[in-house]
Amino acid sequence: MTEPAIILVRPQMGENIGAAARAMLNFGLTRMRVVGPRDGWPNPKAVAMASGAGRVLDGAGLFDDLPAAIADCDFVFATTARSRELTKPVMTPERAMEYARALAAQGKRVGILFGPERAGLENEDVVLANAIITVPVNPEFPSLNLGQCVLLVGYEWARQTTEVAPEVMNFARTEPAKAHEIEALARHFEERLEQAGFFFPPDKAPGMKVSLRNMWSRLPLTTAEVRTFHGMLRQIAYKLGMAKYDPDQG
């Protein structure tokens, strides 16, 4: 069973990265990914704080941006304590890790996003996730330290006793679309909509694109469905004279 990847997005302090590594190893998690760390990588303060969990840091992957860090993931969770104006499933850590184990039992790759210490994940990060993990903390003081947040999720991952959860998606002769496939489809869709003049007025275009990206990441699309969407868009563009038809593309 493939354990989930713990993805630290733009972490600021080396000490918190080290604390996250300790929390991961406490519960048998070793797959860390670091996206755009503020103070560079490797970080000696992270090594000092890891105190025995240095192998997690040694094996950590370094990425310039989030799309690259989740490109091979079949399902992505985003952790956040703030209310988001995004339509996505919101789960407790317990339910999320139950679902993550079910996916992992099928050989799927799961990623879990943790935001920077100061303000957490941005909406542009969250829209790339399939679901949100929220801890029911005190609403008057919802802030959690990065290491604490990783610890909570790691604990719920480790304490699941069943190999397969009672609910799981059954894929008929296909596979769930990976993050990079969804990203390519979103770009293709935006390109055609740009050509059709959909993004109007221009000042509202960024918000419209964020809403569309959120929709694509929320839909449980399969690889076959993504190919079908690409084919539909190419055929529509061909019939409207927007692009040359290429039956072998995609």
N, C-alpha and C positions, 0 to 999 in steps of 0.2 A: 504494500500500500504506500503510495507516494504522499508524504506529509505536505502540508500547505507551505507556500513560500511566504515568509514574513517580509513585507516590502515597506521600508522606511522611506517616506517621501520628503525630500529636502530637510533632513534632520539638522539641527543647529548645533548641539553640544555633543562632543565626543563621549562625555560621561553618560549621557542618556542612551547613546548607541551601545555602549558597553553594558549598561543595565538591561537593555532589551536583550542582548546576547545571553546574559545570565538567566533572565526569565525564560527565554526559549529553551535553553539546555535543561533547566529545571524540569521541563515537561517533555523532553525528548525531541524538541524541534531544532533543526540545524540549518535549514535553508533560508538564509538571510539575503535580501537584496537591498542595496542602498542607492537611492536616486538623488543625484545632485546635492551631496552633503555640503553644508555651508563652509566648513573648515577643511575641505579636501579629504582625500583618502589615500593610504591608511591614516588613522588618527591615533597617536600614542595615548591620548586620554581615554579613548574607547578601550584600548588594550588593558590599561591599568584598571579600569572599572570592571572589565569583564571577569577578572579574578577567577581563572580556572575555566572560563568558557571561551578562551582564545581561539579554539578550533572553529567556533561559529564565525568569528571575524575573519579567520584565515580563508574560509570557504565562501565568504560573502561576495556576491556579484555586484559590480559597480556599473550604474547606468546613467546616461546623460539626461534622459527624460522618462516619464512614466509609460507612454505607449510602448517603448522598447522593453521596459521591465516586465510588462504583463503580456507581451506578444505571444508567449507560448501557453498562456493560461486559458483553461476552458471556462472557468467561473471565477469572478473577482468580488470580494467583499470590501467595503470601505467602512472604516470605523470613524464615528463622529458622535459628539455629544450635543451638537447644535441641530436645531430643526432646519430642514432643507426644503425649499419649495421645488422639490423634484419628486416625481411619481416613481417610487421604487419600493420593493418589499423591505420592511424594517424588521430585523430580528434581534432577539437577545443573543448574547454570546453562546448560551446553551443550545438554542435552536440552530444558530448558524453553524456551530461546530458539529452538531448532529448531521446537518445537511452536507457539510464539508466531508465528513467521514463516509457518507453514502456515495458521494461523487468519487472520492479517492478509492473506494472499494471497487469502483468500475474502471479504475485506471485513469481518471480525469485529473487534471492539474488545477489546483486551487491557489489563488493568491489573496492575501489579506493586506490592505493598505492602512498605514498609520501615518498621520500627518505631522508636520513640523510642530515643535513644542509651543510656539507663540500663539498660533491661531488655528492649528489643525489643517485639515484638507480644504482646498478651495473647491468651489462648485465644478470647476473645470476638471478637477481630479475625480470627484465623486461621480460625474456623469459617465466616466469610463467603467464604473463598477456595475455589477449585476444586482447587487443588494447591499443594504446598509446594516451595520452592527451598531447598536446603541445600548449602553449600560444604563439601567434605571438608577441614576445617581441623584443626589440632592440638587433640585433645580436652581437653588440659590448659589450653589458652588459646584458646577458640573465638571470643572477642569480636572483631568487626570494626567499624571506624569506619564511620559512615553513608556517607560519600563513597566509601570503599573498596568497600563492598558494591554501591553503585550502579555504580561503575566496572567491577566484575567482570561484572555482568549486562549493562551496556552494551557491553562488549567482546564478549561472546558473541553479542549481537544483531547487532553490526556484522560479525562475521567469518563469519557464515553465508553461504555462497556460492550456495546453491540457493534459488530463489524459492519452491518448494513442497517441503515435507518428505515423506519416503516414507510417513508415516502421517498421515491426516487423517480427521475425521468427515464422512460424507456425509449431508446433511440432505435428505430427500425432501419437496419442496414445503412446507417449513416452515423455521423459524429457531431457533437455540438461544435458550432463555429468557434474558432479561437479568436482572441482579442484582435490580432492583426488582420484577420479576415473581416471582422465587423468594422474595423477602422477603414479598411479599403472600400467597403461597401458604403460607409458614411460619406467618404470623399467623393465616390462616384455619384451618389445621390445629390450631394451639394453641387457638384459640377453641372449636372443636368438642370437642377433648379436655377442655378445662376444663369444658364443659357436661356431658360424660359422666363427670366425676369421675376422669379418668385420672391426674392429677397428685397422687398420694397415696403416702406422707405429704407434707404441705406443705413440710417442710424439704428434701425431695429434689427438689422441683419445679424449682428453677433449673438443677440439673445435668441433669435429664431434658430440659429445654428446650434446653440447649446441645447435647446429643447429637442431638436432632432437627434443630436448625438445621444442625449439621455434616453430617448425612445429606442434607438437601435441597441444600446447596451442593456436595456431592460428586457427586450424581447429574447426569448430562449430559442434563437435561430440555430438551425443545423447547417452544416457545410453545404448540403444539397440545396437548402433554401436560399443561402447566400448566392450560390451560383445561379439559381433561378432568378433572383432579383437583378443580378448583373445582366442576365440575358434579356429580361424585360426592359430594362433601361436602355440597352443597346438597340433593341428592336424599335422602341418608341422614338429614340433619337434618329434612327435610320429613316423611319417613315416620315418624320417631320423635317428631314433634310438637315439635321443638326450634326450628324456624324456619318462617316462611311461605315457601312455594315461589315463587320468581321465576324463570321460565325465561329472562328477558332479562338477568339480572344476570351480570356478568363476561363 
